[in-house]
């Protein structure tokens, strides 16, 4: 009888610990999802409003943007392109945020933009965003989906 109680106690404790672990991981994942969504949508808000100062605060000093053409822009070049109208963003409709790691995610949006002298178009834009330990954006790689 003592063996059965001991086994039951061990299983209960193990199950309780496992359940707690799972709930903690789920909560952490939900927090990460929420944080990434907020960061992503805030970034677009600043891009659309040409709020260069606020957008600049979100970017690491070593930031690089890799356009879908392969063109690379550092932080200064990217912010300047938004400010001078080379890159114009009009709206963003977020469709999906995919978490890859705790410092990397993919955002998929329908983005209305006019870039590099072209006309205004709506793009199915996919941005792979990499973050620093301090949650600053260190790299964005753009493509379509």
C-alpha positions as semicolon CSV with decimal commas, in nm:
position;residue;x (nm);y (nm);z (nm)
1;X;0,000;0,000;0,000
2;X;0,286;0,240;0,079
3;X;0,437;0,172;-0,263
4;X;0,113;0,263;-0,437
5;X;0,083;0,588;-0,239
6;X;0,446;0,671;-0,315
7;X;0,399;0,603;-0,688
8;X;0,078;0,807;-0,691
9;X;0,253;1,090;-0,512
10;X;0,543;1,083;-0,759
11;X;0,307;1,079;-1,057
12;X;0,099;1,359;-0,910
13;X;0,403;1,577;-0,846
14;X;0,554;1,498;-1,186
15;X;0,224;1,567;-1,363
16;X;0,170;1,888;-1,171
17;X;0,521;2,010;-1,255
18;X;0,479;1,916;-1,621
19;X;0,145;2,095;-1,641
20;X;0,295;2,404;-1,481
21;X;0,585;2,395;-1,724
22;X;0,352;2,372;-2,022
23;X;0,136;2,659;-1,900
24;X;0,445;2,874;-1,843
25;X;0,576;2,805;-2,194
26;X;0,236;2,881;-2,348
27;X;0,214;3,207;-2,153
28;X;0,567;3,305;-2,260
29;X;0,482;3,226;-2,623
30;X;0,167;3,437;-2,604
31;X;0,364;3,725;-2,450
32;X;0,622;3,698;-2,730
33;X;0,345;3,692;-2,993
34;X;0,186;4,002;-2,843
35;X;0,521;4,183;-2,815
36;X;0,611;4,104;-3,176
37;X;0,270;4,215;-3,303
38;X;0,299;4,542;-3,112
39;X;0,653;4,606;-3,235
40;X;0,557;4,523;-3,595
41;X;0,247;4,741;-3,603
42;X;0,422;5,028;-3,424
43;X;0,705;5,011;-3,677
44;X;0,454;5,041;-3,963
45;X;0,274;5,327;-3,790
46;X;0,602;5,520;-3,775
47;X;0,685;5,434;-4,138
48;X;0,343;5,549;-4,261
49;X;0,357;5,871;-4,059
50;X;0,721;5,932;-4,154
51;X;0,804;5,956;-3,784
52;X;1,176;5,917;-3,840
53;X;1,275;5,997;-3,480
54;X;1,051;5,730;-3,327
55;X;1,134;5,474;-3,596
56;X;1,505;5,543;-3,547
57;X;1,471;5,459;-3,176
58;X;1,340;5,115;-3,270
59;X;1,643;5,039;-3,490
60;X;1,984;4,919;-3,371
61;X;2,278;5,138;-3,472
62;X;2,402;4,849;-3,692
63;X;2,061;4,802;-3,853
64;X;2,039;4,681;-4,212
65;X;1,740;4,652;-4,443
66;X;1,765;4,404;-4,729
67;X;1,509;4,495;-4,995
68;X;1,351;4,226;-5,210
69;X;1,581;4,343;-5,491
70;X;1,885;4,264;-5,277
71;X;1,965;4,632;-5,216
72;X;2,097;4,687;-4,863
73;X;2,043;5,004;-4,664
74;X;2,192;5,090;-4,325
75;X;1,995;5,280;-4,060
76;X;2,087;5,627;-4,185
77;X;2,012;5,544;-4,551
78;X;1,682;5,376;-4,466
79;X;1,553;5,661;-4,251
80;X;1,667;5,914;-4,511
81;X;1,479;5,723;-4,784
82;X;1,158;5,743;-4,583
83;X;1,209;6,109;-4,500
84;X;1,289;6,220;-4,857
85;X;1,004;6,022;-5,016
86;X;1,208;5,750;-5,188
87;X;1,012;5,507;-4,969
88;X;0,647;5,601;-4,913
89;X;0,419;5,382;-4,702
90;X;0,045;5,455;-4,699
91;X;-0,119;5,166;-4,514
92;X;-0,052;4,829;-4,357
93;X;-0,294;4,544;-4,300
94;X;-0,120;4,279;-4,090
95;X;-0,225;3,928;-4,187
96;X;0,016;3,706;-3,996
97;X;0,301;3,707;-3,745
98;X;0,511;3,390;-3,738
99;X;0,751;3,344;-3,449
100;X;1,076;3,174;-3,548
101;X;1,276;3,230;-3,227
102;X;1,259;3,463;-2,928
103;X;1,453;3,718;-3,136
104;X;1,328;3,655;-3,489
105;X;0,985;3,665;-3,648
106;X;0,816;3,702;-3,985
107;X;0,542;3,955;-4,047
108;X;0,310;3,926;-4,345
109;X;0,103;4,227;-4,449
110;X;-0,080;4,388;-4,735
111;X;0,114;4,713;-4,766
112;X;0,021;5,007;-4,982
113;X;0,343;5,180;-5,086
114;X;0,522;5,373;-5,359
115;X;0,894;5,304;-5,361
116;X;1,193;5,417;-5,567
117;X;0,986;5,637;-5,797
118;X;0,730;5,371;-5,885
119;X;0,357;5,414;-5,857
120;X;0,143;5,331;-5,558
121;X;0,078;4,956;-5,529
122;X;-0,046;4,712;-5,271
123;X;0,215;4,447;-5,195
124;X;0,189;4,116;-5,013
125;X;0,498;4,209;-4,816
126;X;0,681;3,964;-4,592
127;X;0,940;4,101;-4,351
128;X;1,175;3,875;-4,161
129;X;1,276;4,077;-3,858
130;X;1,574;4,001;-3,635
131;X;1,610;4,166;-3,295
132;X;1,896;4,241;-3,060
133;X;1,894;4,126;-2,697
134;X;1,747;4,469;-2,613
135;X;1,461;4,412;-2,862
136;X;1,590;4,667;-3,112
137;X;1,551;4,579;-3,480
138;X;1,889;4,479;-3,619
139;X;1,786;4,338;-3,957
140;X;1,485;4,335;-4,186
141;X;1,477;4,116;-4,496
142;X;1,190;4,195;-4,733
143;X;1,022;3,962;-4,980
144;X;0,672;3,890;-5,107
145;X;0,441;3,603;-5,024
